[in-house]
Each structure stands twice: as structure tokens, then as C-alpha cells.
Amino acid sequence: MRQDITIEGMGCDHCVHTIREALENLDGVTVEEVEIGRARVSFDPDAVGEEQIDAAIHAAGYESLIHRNA
């Protein structure tokens, strides 16, 4: 499953690195792209859910809005 995520509070390359690292640490998640203000990931819904992805972003200190993609 692929997800586009809007991320509030990002403003620099350090933020991009922090989000990339937080998402890469989740089992079943493949980070496709991270830019200031957004990320795109693919994930295995049998291994990880949207709630865990959202929680990882929040734990890193940012707010997220997940957009479902087909």
C-alpha cells in the first residue's frame, strides 16, 4: 500500500532526515521520498498500520495527515 503524508512543522534538511529515520525504523515500511512538508511511503499493512506510521511521525515531533493512495 502507498501513502502520501503531509507533515507540518518541517523547515530544514534536519527535519527531512529526522522523518526519514523515524519512518525507516518501522518494520514493513519503505520510504520512497521525504521532502520538507511531505513524505511518500509504501508499507505492508500486515506488518504495520497507518496508526504506527502516524505515531512515529508524532514521536519525532511533527504533525501528520495521511492521504490514502491506491
HTML snippet that shows the backbone in 3Dmol.js (N, CA, C, O; Angstrom):
<script src="https://3Dmol.org/build/3Dmol-min.js"></script>
<div id="view" style="width:600px;height:400px;position:relative"></div>
<script>
const pdb = `
ATOM      1  N   MET A   1       0.842  -1.172   0.000  1.00  0.00           N
ATOM      2  CA  MET A   1       0.000   0.000   0.000  1.00  0.00           C
ATOM      3  C   MET A   1       0.893   1.243   0.000  1.00  0.00           C
ATOM      4  O   MET A   1       1.929   1.259   0.665  1.00  0.00           O
ATOM      5  N   ARG A   2       0.508   2.263  -0.726  1.00  0.00           N
ATOM      6  CA  ARG A   2       1.282   3.500  -0.815  1.00  0.00           C
ATOM      7  C   ARG A   2       0.526   4.618  -0.090  1.00  0.00           C
ATOM      8  O   ARG A   2      -0.699   4.709  -0.168  1.00  0.00           O
ATOM      9  N   GLN A   3       1.284   5.465   0.618  1.00  0.00           N
ATOM     10  CA  GLN A   3       0.707   6.589   1.348  1.00  0.00           C
ATOM     11  C   GLN A   3       1.475   7.863   1.052  1.00  0.00           C
ATOM     12  O   GLN A   3       2.706   7.865   1.050  1.00  0.00           O
ATOM     13  N   ASP A   4       0.753   8.946   0.803  1.00  0.00           N
ATOM     14  CA  ASP A   4       1.323  10.286   0.783  1.00  0.00           C
ATOM     15  C   ASP A   4       0.984  10.911   2.122  1.00  0.00           C
ATOM     16  O   ASP A   4      -0.152  10.810   2.584  1.00  0.00           O
ATOM     17  N   ILE A   5       1.951  11.551   2.746  1.00  0.00           N
ATOM     18  CA  ILE A   5       1.759  12.112   4.081  1.00  0.00           C
ATOM     19  C   ILE A   5       2.163  13.578   4.059  1.00  0.00           C
ATOM     20  O   ILE A   5       3.287  13.916   3.686  1.00  0.00           O
ATOM     21  N   THR A   6       1.245  14.442   4.460  1.00  0.00           N
ATOM     22  CA  THR A   6       1.561  15.849   4.665  1.00  0.00           C
ATOM     23  C   THR A   6       2.085  15.971   6.086  1.00  0.00           C
ATOM     24  O   THR A   6       1.478  15.454   7.024  1.00  0.00           O
ATOM     25  N   ILE A   7       3.216  16.657   6.246  1.00  0.00           N
ATOM     26  CA  ILE A   7       3.849  16.766   7.562  1.00  0.00           C
ATOM     27  C   ILE A   7       4.059  18.236   7.889  1.00  0.00           C
ATOM     28  O   ILE A   7       4.748  18.955   7.166  1.00  0.00           O
ATOM     29  N   GLU A   8       3.456  18.670   8.987  1.00  0.00           N
ATOM     30  CA  GLU A   8       3.580  20.058   9.421  1.00  0.00           C
ATOM     31  C   GLU A   8       4.725  20.195  10.413  1.00  0.00           C
ATOM     32  O   GLU A   8       4.986  19.296  11.212  1.00  0.00           O
ATOM     33  N   GLY A   9       5.400  21.335  10.348  1.00  0.00           N
ATOM     34  CA  GLY A   9       6.464  21.628  11.293  1.00  0.00           C
ATOM     35  C   GLY A   9       7.863  21.395  10.751  1.00  0.00           C
ATOM     36  O   GLY A   9       8.848  21.650  11.444  1.00  0.00           O
ATOM     37  N   MET A  10       7.959  20.913   9.515  1.00  0.00           N
ATOM     38  CA  MET A  10       9.272  20.692   8.915  1.00  0.00           C
ATOM     39  C   MET A  10       9.756  21.990   8.284  1.00  0.00           C
ATOM     40  O   MET A  10       8.972  22.721   7.679  1.00  0.00           O
ATOM     41  N   GLY A  11      11.060  22.280   8.426  1.00  0.00           N
ATOM     42  CA  GLY A  11      11.565  23.506   7.848  1.00  0.00           C
ATOM     43  C   GLY A  11      12.988  23.441   7.322  1.00  0.00           C
ATOM     44  O   GLY A  11      13.502  24.429   6.797  1.00  0.00           O
ATOM     45  N   CYS A  12      13.639  22.269   7.459  1.00  0.00           N
ATOM     46  CA  CYS A  12      15.045  22.206   7.054  1.00  0.00           C
ATOM     47  C   CYS A  12      15.440  20.762   6.728  1.00  0.00           C
ATOM     48  O   CYS A  12      14.649  19.831   6.883  1.00  0.00           O
ATOM     49  N   ASP A  13      16.682  20.606   6.275  1.00  0.00           N
ATOM     50  CA  ASP A  13      17.184  19.270   5.941  1.00  0.00           C
ATOM     51  C   ASP A  13      17.246  18.358   7.162  1.00  0.00           C
ATOM     52  O   ASP A  13      17.074  17.146   7.038  1.00  0.00           O
ATOM     53  N   HIS A  14      17.491  18.929   8.337  1.00  0.00           N
ATOM     54  CA  HIS A  14      17.499  18.126   9.566  1.00  0.00           C
ATOM     55  C   HIS A  14      16.127  17.495   9.790  1.00  0.00           C
ATOM     56  O   HIS A  14      16.030  16.337  10.194  1.00  0.00           O
ATOM     57  N   CYS A  15      15.070  18.258   9.528  1.00  0.00           N
ATOM     58  CA  CYS A  15      13.710  17.731   9.665  1.00  0.00           C
ATOM     59  C   CYS A  15      13.482  16.567   8.697  1.00  0.00           C
ATOM     60  O   CYS A  15      12.884  15.557   9.066  1.00  0.00           O
ATOM     61  N   VAL A  16      13.956  16.713   7.473  1.00  0.00           N
ATOM     62  CA  VAL A  16      13.820  15.656   6.474  1.00  0.00           C
ATOM     63  C   VAL A  16      14.526  14.393   6.967  1.00  0.00           C
ATOM     64  O   VAL A  16      13.973  13.296   6.883  1.00  0.00           O
ATOM     65  N   HIS A  17      15.734  14.545   7.476  1.00  0.00           N
ATOM     66  CA  HIS A  17      16.495  13.412   7.987  1.00  0.00           C
ATOM     67  C   HIS A  17      15.769  12.754   9.168  1.00  0.00           C
ATOM     68  O   HIS A  17      15.698  11.528   9.251  1.00  0.00           O
ATOM     69  N   THR A  18      15.240  13.565  10.067  1.00  0.00           N
ATOM     70  CA  THR A  18      14.542  13.043  11.246  1.00  0.00           C
ATOM     71  C   THR A  18      13.326  12.220  10.846  1.00  0.00           C
ATOM     72  O   THR A  18      13.107  11.136  11.385  1.00  0.00           O
ATOM     73  N   ILE A  19      12.538  12.723   9.910  1.00  0.00           N
ATOM     74  CA  ILE A  19      11.348  11.997   9.453  1.00  0.00           C
ATOM     75  C   ILE A  19      11.749  10.730   8.711  1.00  0.00           C
ATOM     76  O   ILE A  19      11.159   9.672   8.933  1.00  0.00           O
ATOM     77  N   ARG A  20      12.738  10.822   7.838  1.00  0.00           N
ATOM     78  CA  ARG A  20      13.192   9.631   7.095  1.00  0.00           C
ATOM     79  C   ARG A  20      13.617   8.534   8.067  1.00  0.00           C
ATOM     80  O   ARG A  20      13.235   7.375   7.911  1.00  0.00           O
ATOM     81  N   GLU A  21      14.402   8.905   9.060  1.00  0.00           N
ATOM     82  CA  GLU A  21      14.885   7.933  10.042  1.00  0.00           C
ATOM     83  C   GLU A  21      13.733   7.326  10.833  1.00  0.00           C
ATOM     84  O   GLU A  21      13.705   6.115  11.052  1.00  0.00           O
ATOM     85  N   ALA A  22      12.782   8.152  11.263  1.00  0.00           N
ATOM     86  CA  ALA A  22      11.638   7.650  12.032  1.00  0.00           C
ATOM     87  C   ALA A  22      10.832   6.642  11.217  1.00  0.00           C
ATOM     88  O   ALA A  22      10.405   5.616  11.747  1.00  0.00           O
ATOM     89  N   LEU A  23      10.623   6.926   9.948  1.00  0.00           N
ATOM     90  CA  LEU A  23       9.850   6.022   9.096  1.00  0.00           C
ATOM     91  C   LEU A  23      10.628   4.771   8.729  1.00  0.00           C
ATOM     92  O   LEU A  23      10.058   3.681   8.677  1.00  0.00           O
ATOM     93  N   GLU A  24      11.926   4.913   8.473  1.00  0.00           N
ATOM     94  CA  GLU A  24      12.742   3.744   8.121  1.00  0.00           C
ATOM     95  C   GLU A  24      12.875   2.762   9.275  1.00  0.00           C
ATOM     96  O   GLU A  24      13.150   1.583   9.052  1.00  0.00           O
ATOM     97  N   ASN A  25      12.684   3.228  10.498  1.00  0.00           N
ATOM     98  CA  ASN A  25      12.782   2.353  11.666  1.00  0.00           C
ATOM     99  C   ASN A  25      11.543   1.489  11.870  1.00  0.00           C
ATOM    100  O   ASN A  25      11.532   0.629  12.751  1.00  0.00           O
ATOM    101  N   LEU A  26      10.508   1.702  11.078  1.00  0.00           N
ATOM    102  CA  LEU A  26       9.293   0.900  11.187  1.00  0.00           C
ATOM    103  C   LEU A  26       9.401  -0.334  10.295  1.00  0.00           C
ATOM    104  O   LEU A  26       9.687  -0.221   9.103  1.00  0.00           O
ATOM    105  N   ASP A  27       9.172  -1.510  10.874  1.00  0.00           N
ATOM    106  CA  ASP A  27       9.160  -2.743  10.089  1.00  0.00           C
ATOM    107  C   ASP A  27       8.031  -2.683   9.075  1.00  0.00           C
ATOM    108  O   ASP A  27       6.914  -2.283   9.401  1.00  0.00           O
ATOM    109  N   GLY A  28       8.324  -3.081   7.847  1.00  0.00           N
ATOM    110  CA  GLY A  28       7.307  -3.139   6.807  1.00  0.00           C
ATOM    111  C   GLY A  28       7.119  -1.848   6.044  1.00  0.00           C
ATOM    112  O   GLY A  28       6.266  -1.780   5.159  1.00  0.00           O
ATOM    113  N   VAL A  29       7.902  -0.803   6.366  1.00  0.00           N
ATOM    114  CA  VAL A  29       7.782   0.488   5.681  1.00  0.00           C
ATOM    115  C   VAL A  29       8.983   0.706   4.771  1.00  0.00           C
ATOM    116  O   VAL A  29      10.127   0.506   5.178  1.00  0.00           O
ATOM    117  N   THR A  30       8.714   1.115   3.541  1.00  0.00           N
ATOM    118  CA  THR A  30       9.744   1.532   2.601  1.00  0.00           C
ATOM    119  C   THR A  30       9.529   3.011   2.327  1.00  0.00           C
ATOM    120  O   THR A  30       8.463   3.411   1.860  1.00  0.00           O
ATOM    121  N   VAL A  31      10.534   3.818   2.614  1.00  0.00           N
ATOM    122  CA  VAL A  31      10.442   5.256   2.391  1.00  0.00           C
ATOM    123  C   VAL A  31      10.786   5.527   0.932  1.00  0.00           C
ATOM    124  O   VAL A  31      11.895   5.235   0.485  1.00  0.00           O
ATOM    125  N   GLU A  32       9.846   6.077   0.202  1.00  0.00           N
ATOM    126  CA  GLU A  32      10.074   6.397  -1.214  1.00  0.00           C
ATOM    127  C   GLU A  32      10.643   7.798  -1.373  1.00  0.00           C
ATOM    128  O   GLU A  32      11.523   8.024  -2.205  1.00  0.00           O
ATOM    129  N   GLU A  33      10.142   8.745  -0.575  1.00  0.00           N
ATOM    130  CA  GLU A  33      10.574  10.129  -0.718  1.00  0.00           C
ATOM    131  C   GLU A  33      10.217  10.906   0.549  1.00  0.00           C
ATOM    132  O   GLU A  33       9.158  10.697   1.140  1.00  0.00           O
ATOM    133  N   VAL A  34      11.106  11.797   0.952  1.00  0.00           N
ATOM    134  CA  VAL A  34      10.822  12.734   2.031  1.00  0.00           C
ATOM    135  C   VAL A  34      11.330  14.100   1.590  1.00  0.00           C
ATOM    136  O   VAL A  34      12.488  14.250   1.202  1.00  0.00           O
ATOM    137  N   GLU A  35      10.453  15.085   1.655  1.00  0.00           N
ATOM    138  CA  GLU A  35      10.787  16.476   1.366  1.00  0.00           C
ATOM    139  C   GLU A  35      10.224  17.319   2.498  1.00  0.00           C
ATOM    140  O   GLU A  35       9.433  16.834   3.307  1.00  0.00           O
ATOM    141  N   ILE A  36      10.624  18.558   2.555  1.00  0.00           N
ATOM    142  CA  ILE A  36      10.055  19.445   3.561  1.00  0.00           C
ATOM    143  C   ILE A  36       8.551  19.519   3.330  1.00  0.00           C
ATOM    144  O   ILE A  36       8.089  19.926   2.264  1.00  0.00           O
ATOM    145  N   GLY A  37       7.800  19.120   4.348  1.00  0.00           N
ATOM    146  CA  GLY A  37       6.347  19.195   4.294  1.00  0.00           C
ATOM    147  C   GLY A  37       5.625  17.954   3.827  1.00  0.00           C
ATOM    148  O   GLY A  37       4.395  17.908   3.860  1.00  0.00           O
ATOM    149  N   ARG A  38       6.371  16.929   3.386  1.00  0.00           N
ATOM    150  CA  ARG A  38       5.670  15.736   2.914  1.00  0.00           C
ATOM    151  C   ARG A  38       6.589  14.522   2.831  1.00  0.00           C
ATOM    152  O   ARG A  38       7.814  14.637   2.790  1.00  0.00           O
ATOM    153  N   ALA A  39       5.952  13.363   2.806  1.00  0.00           N
ATOM    154  CA  ALA A  39       6.663  12.106   2.616  1.00  0.00           C
ATOM    155  C   ALA A  39       5.771  11.166   1.819  1.00  0.00           C
ATOM    156  O   ALA A  39       4.548  11.306   1.810  1.00  0.00           O
ATOM    157  N   ARG A  40       6.398  10.215   1.155  1.00  0.00           N
ATOM    158  CA  ARG A  40       5.676   9.141   0.473  1.00  0.00           C
ATOM    159  C   ARG A  40       6.318   7.837   0.906  1.00  0.00           C
ATOM    160  O   ARG A  40       7.536   7.670   0.834  1.00  0.00           O
ATOM    161  N   VAL A  41       5.476   6.912   1.357  1.00  0.00           N
ATOM    162  CA  VAL A  41       5.956   5.613   1.796  1.00  0.00           C
ATOM    163  C   VAL A  41       5.109   4.514   1.177  1.00  0.00           C
ATOM    164  O   VAL A  41       3.961   4.735   0.793  1.00  0.00           O
ATOM    165  N   SER A  42       5.686   3.345   1.089  1.00  0.00           N
ATOM    166  CA  SER A  42       4.950   2.120   0.801  1.00  0.00           C
ATOM    167  C   SER A  42       5.070   1.266   2.053  1.00  0.00           C
ATOM    168  O   SER A  42       6.103   1.270   2.724  1.00  0.00           O
ATOM    169  N   PHE A  43       4.003   0.530   2.362  1.00  0.00           N
ATOM    170  CA  PHE A  43       4.082  -0.309   3.547  1.00  0.00           C
ATOM    171  C   PHE A  43       3.238  -1.557   3.399  1.00  0.00           C
ATOM    172  O   PHE A  43       2.282  -1.607   2.625  1.00  0.00           O
ATOM    173  N   ASP A  44       3.618  -2.551   4.159  1.00  0.00           N
ATOM    174  CA  ASP A  44       2.904  -3.815   4.216  1.00  0.00           C
ATOM    175  C   ASP A  44       1.874  -3.708   5.343  1.00  0.00           C
ATOM    176  O   ASP A  44       2.260  -3.682   6.511  1.00  0.00           O
ATOM    177  N   PRO A  45       0.575  -3.645   5.028  1.00  0.00           N
ATOM    178  CA  PRO A  45      -0.437  -3.477   6.065  1.00  0.00           C
ATOM    179  C   PRO A  45      -0.530  -4.652   7.038  1.00  0.00           C
ATOM    180  O   PRO A  45      -1.145  -4.535   8.098  1.00  0.00           O
ATOM    181  N   ASP A  46       0.076  -5.773   6.683  1.00  0.00           N
ATOM    182  CA  ASP A  46       0.110  -6.900   7.615  1.00  0.00           C
ATOM    183  C   ASP A  46       1.205  -6.728   8.657  1.00  0.00           C
ATOM    184  O   ASP A  46       1.184  -7.388   9.695  1.00  0.00           O
ATOM    185  N   ALA A  47       2.172  -5.833   8.384  1.00  0.00           N
ATOM    186  CA  ALA A  47       3.290  -5.620   9.302  1.00  0.00           C
ATOM    187  C   ALA A  47       3.149  -4.332  10.109  1.00  0.00           C
ATOM    188  O   ALA A  47       3.591  -4.259  11.256  1.00  0.00           O
ATOM    189  N   VAL A  48       2.533  -3.321   9.504  1.00  0.00           N
ATOM    190  CA  VAL A  48       2.435  -2.013  10.154  1.00  0.00           C
ATOM    191  C   VAL A  48       1.180  -1.306   9.645  1.00  0.00           C
ATOM    192  O   VAL A  48       0.787  -1.473   8.491  1.00  0.00           O
ATOM    193  N   GLY A  49       0.560  -0.520  10.515  1.00  0.00           N
ATOM    194  CA  GLY A  49      -0.640   0.200  10.117  1.00  0.00           C
ATOM    195  C   GLY A  49      -0.424   1.700  10.074  1.00  0.00           C
ATOM    196  O   GLY A  49       0.618   2.208  10.488  1.00  0.00           O
ATOM    197  N   GLU A  50      -1.426   2.396   9.568  1.00  0.00           N
ATOM    198  CA  GLU A  50      -1.361   3.848   9.493  1.00  0.00           C
ATOM    199  C   GLU A  50      -1.142   4.471  10.867  1.00  0.00           C
ATOM    200  O   GLU A  50      -0.473   5.497  10.992  1.00  0.00           O
ATOM    201  N   GLU A  51      -1.707   3.848  11.891  1.00  0.00           N
ATOM    202  CA  GLU A  51      -1.570   4.379  13.251  1.00  0.00           C
ATOM    203  C   GLU A  51      -0.119   4.386  13.704  1.00  0.00           C
ATOM    204  O   GLU A  51       0.325   5.337  14.348  1.00  0.00           O
ATOM    205  N   GLN A  52       0.624   3.332  13.372  1.00  0.00           N
ATOM    206  CA  GLN A  52       2.038   3.266  13.744  1.00  0.00           C
ATOM    207  C   GLN A  52       2.866   4.280  12.963  1.00  0.00           C
ATOM    208  O   GLN A  52       3.794   4.877  13.509  1.00  0.00           O
ATOM    209  N   ILE A  53       2.539   4.477  11.696  1.00  0.00           N
ATOM    210  CA  ILE A  53       3.231   5.476  10.888  1.00  0.00           C
ATOM    211  C   ILE A  53       2.988   6.864  11.466  1.00  0.00           C
ATOM    212  O   ILE A  53       3.924   7.641  11.654  1.00  0.00           O
ATOM    213  N   ASP A  54       1.739   7.163  11.743  1.00  0.00           N
ATOM    214  CA  ASP A  54       1.377   8.451  12.338  1.00  0.00           C
ATOM    215  C   ASP A  54       2.061   8.640  13.691  1.00  0.00           C
ATOM    216  O   ASP A  54       2.573   9.721  13.982  1.00  0.00           O
ATOM    217  N   ALA A  55       2.071   7.600  14.509  1.00  0.00           N
ATOM    218  CA  ALA A  55       2.702   7.685  15.840  1.00  0.00           C
ATOM    219  C   ALA A  55       4.201   7.945  15.725  1.00  0.00           C
ATOM    220  O   ALA A  55       4.752   8.694  16.531  1.00  0.00           O
ATOM    221  N   ALA A  56       4.872   7.345  14.741  1.00  0.00           N
ATOM    222  CA  ALA A  56       6.311   7.561  14.559  1.00  0.00           C
ATOM    223  C   ALA A  56       6.595   9.013  14.195  1.00  0.00           C
ATOM    224  O   ALA A  56       7.567   9.600  14.672  1.00  0.00           O
ATOM    225  N   ILE A  57       5.752   9.586  13.359  1.00  0.00           N
ATOM    226  CA  ILE A  57       5.922  10.995  12.970  1.00  0.00           C
ATOM    227  C   ILE A  57       5.684  11.901  14.170  1.00  0.00           C
ATOM    228  O   ILE A  57       6.441  12.845  14.393  1.00  0.00           O
ATOM    229  N   HIS A  58       4.646  11.625  14.941  1.00  0.00           N
ATOM    230  CA  HIS A  58       4.353  12.416  16.138  1.00  0.00           C
ATOM    231  C   HIS A  58       5.468  12.290  17.171  1.00  0.00           C
ATOM    232  O   HIS A  58       5.834  13.274  17.813  1.00  0.00           O
ATOM    233  N   ALA A  59       6.007  11.091  17.331  1.00  0.00           N
ATOM    234  CA  ALA A  59       7.101  10.879  18.293  1.00  0.00           C
ATOM    235  C   ALA A  59       8.352  11.654  17.887  1.00  0.00           C
ATOM    236  O   ALA A  59       9.161  12.025  18.738  1.00  0.00           O
ATOM    237  N   ALA A  60       8.508  11.896  16.582  1.00  0.00           N
ATOM    238  CA  ALA A  60       9.650  12.670  16.088  1.00  0.00           C
ATOM    239  C   ALA A  60       9.423  14.172  16.264  1.00  0.00           C
ATOM    240  O   ALA A  60      10.334  14.968  16.037  1.00  0.00           O
ATOM    241  N   GLY A  61       8.206  14.562  16.670  1.00  0.00           N
ATOM    242  CA  GLY A  61       7.918  15.960  16.967  1.00  0.00           C
ATOM    243  C   GLY A  61       7.165  16.713  15.887  1.00  0.00           C
ATOM    244  O   GLY A  61       7.193  17.943  15.860  1.00  0.00           O
ATOM    245  N   TYR A  62       6.494  15.999  14.997  1.00  0.00           N
ATOM    246  CA  TYR A  62       5.797  16.635  13.882  1.00  0.00           C
ATOM    247  C   TYR A  62       4.338  16.190  13.844  1.00  0.00           C
ATOM    248  O   TYR A  62       3.968  15.187  14.456  1.00  0.00           O
ATOM    249  N   GLU A  63       3.520  16.941  13.124  1.00  0.00           N
ATOM    250  CA  GLU A  63       2.112  16.613  12.916  1.00  0.00           C
ATOM    251  C   GLU A  63       1.958  16.052  11.511  1.00  0.00           C
ATOM    252  O   GLU A  63       2.625  16.505  10.581  1.00  0.00           O
ATOM    253  N   SER A  64       1.087  15.075  11.354  1.00  0.00           N
ATOM    254  CA  SER A  64       0.941  14.446  10.038  1.00  0.00           C
ATOM    255  C   SER A  64      -0.508  14.308   9.631  1.00  0.00           C
ATOM    256  O   SER A  64      -1.410  14.270  10.467  1.00  0.00           O
ATOM    257  N   LEU A  65      -0.712  14.234   8.327  1.00  0.00           N
ATOM    258  CA  LEU A  65      -2.003  13.959   7.733  1.00  0.00           C
ATOM    259  C   LEU A  65      -1.753  12.952   6.625  1.00  0.00           C
ATOM    260  O   LEU A  65      -1.106  13.268   5.627  1.00  0.00           O
ATOM    261  N   ILE A  66      -2.261  11.747   6.799  1.00  0.00           N
ATOM    262  CA  ILE A  66      -2.033  10.667   5.836  1.00  0.00           C
ATOM    263  C   ILE A  66      -3.116  10.697   4.754  1.00  0.00           C
ATOM    264  O   ILE A  66      -4.304  10.809   5.056  1.00  0.00           O
ATOM    265  N   HIS A  67      -2.692  10.597   3.490  1.00  0.00           N
ATOM    266  CA  HIS A  67      -3.593  10.558   2.345  1.00  0.00           C
ATOM    267  C   HIS A  67      -3.506   9.163   1.741  1.00  0.00           C
ATOM    268  O   HIS A  67      -2.415   8.709   1.395  1.00  0.00           O
ATOM    269  N   ARG A  68      -4.621   8.488   1.613  1.00  0.00           N
ATOM    270  CA  ARG A  68      -4.619   7.136   1.062  1.00  0.00           C
ATOM    271  C   ARG A  68      -4.479   7.158  -0.447  1.00  0.00           C
ATOM    272  O   ARG A  68      -5.138   7.933  -1.139  1.00  0.00           O
ATOM    273  N   ASN A  69      -3.608   6.293  -0.944  1.00  0.00           N
ATOM    274  CA  ASN A  69      -3.424   6.109  -2.384  1.00  0.00           C
ATOM    275  C   ASN A  69      -3.743   4.674  -2.736  1.00  0.00           C
ATOM    276  O   ASN A  69      -3.637   3.781  -1.895  1.00  0.00           O
ATOM    277  N   ALA A  70      -4.127   4.456  -3.954  1.00  0.00           N
ATOM    278  CA  ALA A  70      -4.407   3.096  -4.409  1.00  0.00           C
ATOM    279  C   ALA A  70      -3.127   2.365  -4.711  1.00  0.00           C
ATOM    280  O   ALA A  70      -3.160   1.201  -5.109  1.00  0.00           O
TER     281      ALA A  70
END
`;
const viewer = $3Dmol.createViewer("view");
viewer.addModel(pdb, "pdb");
viewer.setStyle({}, {cartoon: {color: "spectrum"}});
viewer.zoomTo();
viewer.render();
</script>
